Amino acid sequence: MAELAAVIASTHHPFYYRASTSTGADRPPFADEWVAKIERFRETLTVAEPDVLVMVGSDHFHQLWLDNMPQFLVGKAPFFDANFYNEEREFGLPRMLLRGEEELAAHLLRDGLDRGFDLAFSNELRIDHSITCPIITLRPQADLPIVPVYTNIFAPPLPQPKRFVQLGRAIREMVESWESDKRVAVIGTGHLSLELGGPRQFGEHGPDPEFDRKAVEWIAGGDIEGCLAEVSLDSLHAPGNATHGFMDFMLMMGVAGEGQKADHVDTLDLFHTMEAYFTWYPDGAPQAPGAPTEAVR
């Protein structure tokens, strides 16, 4: 059977690529610290030596719209075009072409149905920065096949937070039941507190530092029950109008498992959001040399 090599969860800031590649006067003052943190984070995937990446993210109304909005969708194609014109224009993101892993995608779809998850699928899915940003930060050579999994965090009615956790648990079981000798890393990206277009968007930190603090503690400590006790669809409006992306972090906690403490934890408080990076090693793989362990700051 396939082996779950690593579980990785992070934010997906679309300006990282431009910040990290800018030089001279165009380079932001926080870029060097950000790049150093990402390089340590990247090593946590490298040492896991995965063969395939399951990538969990959310389409930002690029391909999926209100005329056809699945709650959970699996991309099943030999290749995926990536990034859209506005992402190139606004964020400087490159066009990408990523290989797909159709056999694993088909397994997730069939096994998902058998486990009570009626997952939608697309054979012509173009992916956006929720998936390409972690490729850029964690595997910039973009040489591994992927299975994209999209969740609906934008268009009500949304699934309940507990359903995200349930899907995370199911994804782990499905990966580990795949008849293959490949090593699979499951990577998911979401948000902590986030405000888009509102009065709290451009502060010195994220719109709700207290929520961010608790969120990092929940994720780092694997406290799924504590998180579910406080997080609801209604409560997620308070930290910021785009904070429902935190449910993708909850999905990744489901993959990692209740009470599973992250092997790598790091954060960076930027001018309008807290960036956060977490890695778990279910198979006991060694931690990346020099990586901080629960070094939240």
C-alpha positions as CSV (number, residue, x, y, z in Angstrom):
1,M,0.0,0.0,0.0
2,A,1.0,3.6,-0.4
3,E,2.8,5.3,2.5
4,L,1.8,8.7,3.9
5,A,5.2,10.4,3.9
6,A,4.2,13.8,5.2
7,V,1.3,16.0,6.1
8,I,1.9,19.7,5.4
9,A,-0.3,22.7,6.0
10,S,0.4,26.4,5.3
11,T,-1.0,29.7,4.2
12,H,-0.7,30.6,0.5
13,H,0.4,34.2,0.2
14,P,0.4,35.1,-3.5
15,F,3.0,37.8,-3.1
16,Y,5.7,35.4,-1.9
17,Y,7.0,34.7,-5.5
18,R,7.4,38.4,-6.3
19,A,8.8,39.3,-2.9
20,S,11.4,36.4,-3.1
21,T,12.5,37.2,-6.6
22,S,12.7,41.0,-6.4
23,T,16.1,42.7,-6.1
24,G,17.4,46.1,-5.2
25,A,14.9,48.8,-4.3
26,D,12.0,46.6,-5.3
27,R,12.8,43.9,-2.7
28,P,10.6,44.3,0.4
29,P,12.3,44.7,3.8
30,F,10.8,41.5,5.1
31,A,11.8,39.4,2.1
32,D,15.0,37.9,3.5
33,E,13.4,36.7,6.7
34,W,10.4,35.3,4.7
35,V,12.7,33.4,2.3
36,A,14.8,31.9,5.1
37,K,11.6,30.6,6.8
38,I,10.3,29.1,3.5
39,E,13.7,27.5,2.8
40,R,13.5,25.7,6.2
41,F,9.9,24.8,5.5
42,R,10.8,23.4,2.1
43,E,13.3,21.1,3.6
44,T,10.6,19.4,5.6
45,L,9.0,18.2,2.4
46,T,12.4,17.3,0.7
47,V,13.4,15.0,3.5
48,A,10.1,13.1,3.3
49,E,11.0,12.1,-0.3
50,P,7.5,12.0,-1.7
51,D,6.6,10.5,-5.1
52,V,3.2,12.2,-5.3
53,L,1.5,15.3,-3.9
54,V,-2.2,15.5,-2.9
55,M,-2.8,19.3,-3.0
56,V,-5.8,20.7,-1.0
57,G,-6.9,24.2,-1.8
58,S,-9.8,26.4,-2.9
59,D,-10.5,27.9,-6.2
60,H,-10.8,31.7,-6.0
61,F,-13.8,32.0,-8.4
62,H,-11.4,31.5,-11.3
63,Q,-12.8,28.3,-12.8
64,L,-15.7,27.4,-10.4
65,W,-18.5,29.9,-10.2
66,L,-22.0,30.1,-8.8
67,D,-23.5,28.3,-11.8
68,N,-21.7,25.1,-10.7
69,M,-20.1,25.2,-7.3
70,P,-19.1,21.7,-5.9
71,Q,-18.4,21.5,-2.2
72,F,-15.4,19.1,-2.7
73,L,-13.8,18.4,-6.0
74,V,-10.9,16.2,-7.2
75,G,-8.9,17.0,-10.3
76,K,-8.4,13.9,-12.5
77,A,-6.3,14.7,-15.5
78,P,-2.9,13.9,-16.9
79,F,-1.8,17.6,-16.8
80,F,-3.1,20.8,-15.2
81,D,-2.6,24.3,-16.5
82,A,-2.0,26.6,-13.6
83,N,-2.5,30.3,-12.7
84,F,-4.8,32.7,-14.3
85,Y,-4.2,36.1,-16.1
86,N,-5.1,38.2,-13.0
87,E,-2.7,36.2,-10.9
88,E,0.1,36.9,-13.4
89,R,-0.8,40.6,-13.6
90,E,-1.4,41.3,-9.9
91,F,1.1,38.8,-8.2
92,G,3.6,38.2,-10.9
93,L,2.9,34.4,-10.7
94,P,4.3,32.3,-13.6
95,R,2.2,30.1,-15.9
96,M,2.8,26.5,-14.9
97,L,2.0,23.1,-16.3
98,L,1.8,20.3,-13.6
99,R,1.6,16.6,-14.1
100,G,-1.4,14.8,-12.7
101,E,-1.6,11.4,-10.9
102,E,-4.7,9.9,-12.5
103,E,-4.6,6.6,-10.8
104,L,-4.6,8.1,-7.3
105,A,-7.3,10.6,-8.3
106,A,-9.5,7.7,-9.5
107,H,-8.9,5.9,-6.3
108,L,-9.9,8.9,-4.2
109,L,-13.1,9.3,-6.2
110,R,-14.1,5.6,-6.0
111,D,-13.0,5.1,-2.4
112,G,-14.6,8.4,-1.4
113,L,-17.9,7.3,-2.7
114,D,-17.6,4.1,-0.7
115,R,-16.7,6.1,2.5
116,G,-19.7,8.4,2.2
117,F,-18.0,11.3,0.3
118,D,-19.7,12.1,-3.0
119,L,-16.7,13.9,-4.4
120,A,-17.1,15.9,-7.7
121,F,-14.4,15.6,-10.3
122,S,-13.1,17.5,-13.3
123,N,-11.0,16.2,-16.2
124,E,-10.3,19.8,-17.4
125,L,-9.3,21.6,-14.2
126,R,-7.1,24.7,-14.3
127,I,-5.7,25.5,-10.9
128,D,-4.9,28.7,-9.2
129,H,-2.6,30.1,-6.5
130,S,-4.1,28.1,-3.6
131,I,-2.2,25.2,-5.1
132,T,0.6,26.8,-7.1
133,C,1.8,28.9,-4.2
134,P,2.7,25.8,-2.1
135,I,4.3,24.3,-5.2
136,I,6.5,27.4,-5.5
137,T,7.4,27.4,-1.8
138,L,7.8,23.7,-1.2
139,R,8.7,22.1,-4.5
140,P,9.7,24.9,-6.9
141,Q,11.0,22.5,-9.5
142,A,7.4,21.3,-9.9
143,D,8.6,17.8,-10.8
144,L,6.1,15.6,-8.9
145,P,2.7,14.6,-10.1
146,I,-0.3,16.0,-8.2
147,V,-3.9,15.3,-7.3
148,P,-5.7,18.6,-6.6
149,V,-8.6,18.6,-4.2
150,Y,-10.7,21.8,-4.1
151,T,-12.9,22.8,-1.2
152,N,-15.7,25.4,-1.2
153,I,-14.8,28.1,1.4
154,F,-16.3,31.0,-0.5
155,A,-19.8,30.4,-1.8
156,P,-22.6,29.7,0.8
157,P,-24.0,27.3,1.7
158,L,-20.6,26.0,3.0
159,P,-19.9,22.6,4.5
160,Q,-19.7,22.6,8.3
161,P,-16.1,22.7,9.8
162,K,-16.6,19.2,11.1
163,R,-17.1,18.0,7.5
164,F,-13.7,19.4,6.6
165,V,-12.1,17.4,9.4
166,Q,-14.0,14.3,8.4
167,L,-12.8,14.7,4.8
168,G,-9.2,15.1,6.1
169,R,-9.5,11.8,8.0
170,A,-11.0,10.1,4.9
171,I,-8.2,11.4,2.7
172,R,-5.6,9.8,5.0
173,E,-7.4,6.5,5.0
174,M,-7.9,6.6,1.2
175,V,-4.2,7.4,0.6
176,E,-3.1,4.6,2.9
177,S,-5.5,2.2,1.1
178,W,-4.1,3.0,-2.4
179,E,-2.5,-0.1,-3.9
180,S,0.8,1.4,-4.7
181,D,4.3,1.5,-3.4
182,K,4.5,5.3,-3.7
183,R,5.1,7.8,-0.9
184,V,2.4,10.4,-0.8
185,A,2.6,13.8,0.8
186,V,-0.7,15.6,1.5
187,I,-0.3,19.4,1.4
188,G,-3.1,21.8,2.2
189,T,-3.3,25.6,2.3
190,G,-5.8,28.0,3.9
191,H,-5.9,31.1,6.0
192,L,-5.7,32.2,9.6
193,S,-7.6,35.5,10.2
194,L,-8.0,37.3,6.9
195,E,-9.9,40.4,5.7
196,L,-10.2,41.2,2.0
197,G,-11.6,44.5,0.9
198,G,-12.7,45.4,4.4
199,P,-11.5,48.0,6.9
200,R,-9.1,45.6,8.7
201,Q,-7.3,44.4,5.5
202,F,-4.1,46.5,5.8
203,G,-3.1,46.6,9.4
204,E,0.3,45.9,11.0
205,H,-0.7,42.2,11.4
206,G,-3.7,40.0,10.7
207,P,-7.1,41.4,11.5
208,D,-7.5,39.2,14.7
209,P,-4.2,38.3,16.4
210,E,-6.0,36.5,19.2
211,F,-7.7,34.2,16.8
212,D,-4.3,33.6,15.0
213,R,-2.7,32.7,18.3
214,K,-5.4,30.2,19.2
215,A,-5.4,28.8,15.6
216,V,-1.7,28.1,15.7
217,E,-2.0,26.4,19.1
218,W,-4.9,24.2,17.8
219,I,-3.0,23.2,14.7
220,A,0.4,22.7,16.3
221,G,-1.0,20.6,19.1
222,G,-3.5,18.7,17.0
223,D,-6.3,19.9,19.2
224,I,-9.2,19.0,16.8
225,E,-11.8,18.7,19.5
226,G,-10.9,22.1,21.1
227,C,-10.9,23.7,17.7
228,L,-14.3,22.3,16.7
229,A,-15.7,23.4,20.1
230,E,-15.0,27.1,19.3
231,V,-15.1,27.3,15.5
232,S,-18.4,27.4,13.5
233,L,-19.5,28.9,10.2
234,D,-20.9,31.9,12.1
235,S,-17.9,32.4,14.4
236,L,-15.5,32.5,11.4
237,H,-17.0,35.8,10.3
238,A,-15.6,37.6,13.3
239,P,-11.8,37.3,12.7
240,G,-12.1,38.6,9.2
241,N,-14.4,38.3,6.2
242,A,-12.3,35.7,4.5
243,T,-11.4,33.6,7.5
244,H,-13.5,30.6,6.4
245,G,-10.3,29.5,4.6
246,F,-9.2,28.3,8.0
247,M,-11.4,25.3,7.4
248,D,-8.8,24.0,5.0
249,F,-6.4,24.0,8.0
250,M,-9.0,22.0,9.9
251,L,-9.1,19.5,7.1
252,M,-5.3,19.1,7.3
253,M,-5.6,18.6,11.1
254,G,-8.0,15.7,10.2
255,V,-5.3,14.2,7.9
256,A,-2.7,14.5,10.7
257,G,-4.9,13.1,13.4
258,E,-6.3,14.1,16.8
259,G,-3.6,15.0,19.3
260,Q,-0.8,14.8,16.7
261,K,1.7,17.5,17.4
262,A,3.4,19.1,14.4
263,D,7.0,18.3,13.9
264,H,7.7,21.8,12.3
265,V,5.8,25.0,13.3
266,D,6.8,28.4,12.1
267,T,5.0,31.8,11.6
268,L,5.7,35.2,10.2
269,D,3.5,38.2,10.9
270,L,3.3,40.3,7.8
271,F,1.6,43.6,7.3
272,H,-2.0,42.2,6.9
273,T,-1.8,38.5,7.6
274,M,0.0,35.9,9.7
275,E,1.8,33.3,7.6
276,A,2.0,29.9,9.2
277,Y,3.7,26.7,8.3
278,F,3.2,23.2,9.8
279,T,4.6,19.7,9.0
280,W,3.8,16.3,10.5
281,Y,5.7,13.0,9.8
282,P,3.3,10.1,10.2
283,D,6.0,7.6,9.3
284,G,8.5,9.0,11.7
285,A,10.7,10.6,9.0
286,P,13.5,12.7,10.3
287,Q,12.9,16.4,10.9
288,A,14.7,18.8,8.5
289,P,18.0,19.9,9.9
290,G,17.8,23.2,11.6
291,A,14.1,23.5,11.3
292,P,12.3,25.0,14.3
293,T,10.1,22.7,16.4
294,E,7.1,24.5,17.7
295,A,9.1,27.7,17.3
296,V,6.1,30.0,17.0
297,R,6.8,33.7,17.1
